[in-house]
């Protein structure tokens, strides 16, 4: 996004992400100027459902109206995410474990669905696509180093995205998903 602000406050963000469709919409609204009607078509969901959850996101302060346009005698509203939908380490640590797991699974489910669709449609065919999976060993110092490195990568990607939007209108949509998690031998 071009004009990302500080992360959304923890409580509105947890409420936004508590419903899988709202989590998906919050992600979709990261594109500049998207309308509920276009998202309803893209996601194959009824417009009234998309509109309801869009209104919840507006009330929570997670998205904002950026423009309107007259379409076939009706007004089409275009929204975008107002801030990076992410938890800073301290805010994440303050959430109950059950909430963290629920939010993580909602985001992972959506990201994996998108990645699978992209893979079948050729989204990983390009020479600059990237997919890697590493098994690594980390102590407390290395955990902090890797977490800081990933945060810097996210910040640099956001800066590259903003520079690209200023520089060119000939862009292609990409999705970046990074994971770093502790292995657990037999999770339920």
C-alpha positions as CSV (number, residue, x, y, z in Angstrom):
1,X,0.0,0.0,0.0
2,X,1.2,3.5,-0.7
3,X,0.2,5.4,2.4
4,X,0.4,2.9,5.3
5,X,0.2,4.3,8.7
6,X,1.1,2.7,12.0
7,X,-0.5,-0.7,12.7
8,X,-4.2,-0.8,13.5
9,X,-4.9,-0.8,17.2
10,X,-5.0,-4.3,18.8
11,X,-8.6,-4.5,19.8
12,X,-10.2,-3.4,16.5
13,X,-7.8,-5.6,14.6
14,X,-8.6,-8.7,16.7
15,X,-12.3,-8.0,16.2
16,X,-11.7,-7.5,12.5
17,X,-9.7,-10.7,12.1
18,X,-12.0,-12.7,14.4
19,X,-14.3,-13.5,11.4
20,X,-12.6,-15.3,8.5
21,X,-14.4,-13.2,5.8
22,X,-13.4,-9.9,7.5
23,X,-9.8,-11.1,7.7
24,X,-10.0,-11.8,3.9
25,X,-11.7,-8.5,3.2
26,X,-9.1,-6.6,5.2
27,X,-6.4,-8.3,3.1
28,X,-8.3,-7.5,-0.2
29,X,-8.8,-3.9,0.8
30,X,-5.0,-3.4,0.8
31,X,-5.4,-2.9,-2.9
32,X,-6.1,0.8,-3.7
33,X,-9.8,1.5,-4.1
34,X,-11.7,-1.7,-4.1
35,X,-15.5,-1.9,-4.0
36,X,-17.6,-4.4,-2.1
37,X,-19.4,-5.3,-5.4
38,X,-16.2,-6.2,-7.1
39,X,-15.1,-8.2,-4.0
40,X,-18.4,-10.0,-4.0
41,X,-17.8,-11.1,-7.6
42,X,-14.1,-11.9,-7.0
43,X,-14.8,-14.0,-3.9
44,X,-18.1,-15.5,-5.0
45,X,-20.0,-14.2,-2.0
46,X,-23.4,-12.3,-1.8
47,X,-23.0,-8.6,-2.0
48,X,-25.1,-8.1,1.2
49,X,-22.7,-10.2,3.2
50,X,-19.6,-8.4,1.8
51,X,-21.3,-5.1,2.5
52,X,-22.2,-6.0,6.0
53,X,-18.6,-7.0,6.9
54,X,-17.2,-4.0,5.0
55,X,-19.3,-1.8,7.2
56,X,-18.0,-3.6,10.3
57,X,-14.4,-2.9,9.1
58,X,-15.3,0.8,8.6
59,X,-16.8,1.0,12.1
60,X,-13.7,-0.6,13.5
61,X,-11.5,2.0,11.8
62,X,-9.7,-0.7,9.7
63,X,-10.7,0.6,6.3
64,X,-11.7,3.9,4.9
65,X,-13.8,5.2,2.0
66,X,-11.5,6.6,-0.7
67,X,-13.9,7.4,-3.5
68,X,-17.3,6.8,-5.0
69,X,-18.5,6.5,-8.6
70,X,-21.9,6.4,-10.2
71,X,-22.6,3.0,-11.8
72,X,-25.9,2.1,-13.4
73,X,-27.8,4.6,-11.3
74,X,-26.2,3.5,-8.0
75,X,-23.2,4.7,-6.1
76,X,-20.3,2.3,-6.0
77,X,-18.0,2.9,-2.9
78,X,-14.3,2.2,-3.0
79,X,-12.4,1.4,0.2
80,X,-8.8,0.7,1.3
81,X,-7.1,-0.6,4.4
82,X,-6.0,2.4,6.5
83,X,-3.0,0.8,8.1
84,X,-0.9,-2.3,8.1
85,X,-3.0,-5.1,9.5
86,X,-0.3,-6.6,11.8
87,X,0.4,-7.1,15.5
88,X,3.6,-5.7,17.0
89,X,5.4,-8.2,19.2
90,X,4.2,-6.8,22.5
91,X,0.5,-6.6,21.4
92,X,0.6,-10.2,20.1
93,X,2.2,-11.4,23.4
94,X,-0.7,-9.8,25.3
95,X,-3.4,-11.7,23.4
96,X,-4.7,-14.9,25.0
97,X,-3.1,-18.0,23.4
98,X,-6.5,-19.2,22.1
99,X,-7.0,-15.9,20.3
100,X,-3.5,-16.0,18.8
101,X,-4.1,-19.5,17.5
102,X,-7.4,-18.6,16.1
103,X,-6.1,-15.5,14.3
104,X,-3.1,-17.4,13.0
105,X,-5.2,-20.2,11.6
106,X,-7.6,-17.7,9.9
107,X,-4.7,-15.9,8.2
108,X,-2.9,-19.2,7.3
109,X,-6.0,-20.7,5.8
110,X,-6.6,-17.7,3.6
111,X,-2.9,-17.4,2.6
112,X,-2.7,-21.1,1.7
113,X,-5.9,-21.1,-0.3
114,X,-4.5,-18.1,-2.3
115,X,-1.1,-19.8,-2.8
116,X,-2.7,-23.0,-4.0
117,X,-4.9,-21.1,-6.5
118,X,-1.9,-19.2,-7.7
119,X,0.2,-22.3,-8.1
120,X,-2.5,-24.0,-10.2
121,X,-2.9,-20.8,-12.3
122,X,0.9,-20.4,-12.9
123,X,1.5,-17.8,-10.3
124,X,4.8,-19.5,-9.3
125,X,6.0,-20.0,-12.9
126,X,7.9,-16.7,-13.2
127,X,11.6,-16.5,-12.8
128,X,11.3,-14.1,-9.8
129,X,8.8,-16.1,-7.8
130,X,10.1,-17.5,-4.6
131,X,9.3,-20.5,-2.5
132,X,11.5,-21.9,0.1
133,X,11.2,-24.0,3.2
134,X,14.0,-24.4,5.7
135,X,14.4,-26.4,8.9
136,X,16.7,-24.3,11.2
137,X,17.9,-24.3,14.8
138,X,17.6,-21.1,16.8
139,X,18.5,-20.1,20.3
140,X,17.0,-17.0,22.0
141,X,19.5,-14.6,20.4
142,X,18.9,-16.1,16.9
143,X,15.1,-16.0,17.4
144,X,15.4,-12.2,18.1
145,X,17.7,-11.8,15.1
146,X,15.4,-13.6,12.7
147,X,12.4,-11.8,14.0
148,X,14.1,-8.5,13.4
149,X,15.3,-9.5,10.0
150,X,11.8,-10.5,8.9
151,X,10.4,-7.2,10.2
152,X,13.0,-5.3,8.2
153,X,12.1,-7.4,5.1
154,X,8.4,-6.5,5.5
155,X,9.3,-2.8,6.0
156,X,11.5,-2.9,2.8
157,X,8.8,-4.6,0.8
158,X,6.3,-2.0,1.9
159,X,8.7,0.7,0.8
160,X,9.3,-1.0,-2.5
161,X,5.6,-1.3,-3.1
162,X,5.1,2.4,-2.4
163,X,8.0,3.4,-4.7
164,X,6.6,1.2,-7.4
165,X,3.1,2.8,-7.2
166,X,4.7,6.3,-7.4
167,X,6.9,5.2,-10.4
168,X,4.6,3.2,-12.6
169,X,1.0,2.3,-13.4
170,X,2.1,-0.9,-15.1
171,X,2.2,-3.1,-12.1
172,X,1.2,-6.8,-11.4
173,X,-0.3,-8.0,-8.2
174,X,1.9,-10.2,-6.0
175,X,1.4,-11.7,-2.6
176,X,4.1,-12.1,0.0
177,X,3.7,-14.6,2.9
178,X,6.5,-15.2,5.4
179,X,6.3,-17.7,8.2
180,X,8.7,-18.4,11.0
181,X,7.4,-20.7,13.7
182,X,8.5,-23.2,16.3
183,X,8.0,-26.8,15.3
184,X,5.8,-28.8,17.5
185,X,6.1,-32.6,17.2
186,X,2.5,-33.5,17.5
187,X,0.1,-30.6,17.4
188,X,-3.6,-31.5,17.7
